[in-house]
């Protein structure tokens, strides 16, 4: 008989990291964060009390999904927001600290 308890490493190996598709500006707030491996603060979103740094702006939906899939397969959680020219891709930063919140 198998146990239903899974270790963290087992959970991580089951599939790509999740992507949040953000459909409304009410679902996030913009800010700047400090990330341990970068010198300067970077633009970011705060979604569900988690920080996502700006990664890239992309015009085409299919290219956006391709990039997000690659990041997710590499273990990076992502978020997608719609822009006037396409889509913005954001990468989850679990070790980030808030630098400055935009009002």
Buried (B, 14 or more C-beta within 10 A) or exposed (E): EEEEEEEEEEEEEEEBBEBBEBEEEEBBEEBBBBBEEEEEBBBBBBBEEBBBBBBEEBEEEEBBBEBBEEBBEEEBBBBBBBEEEBBBBBBBBEEBEEBEEEE
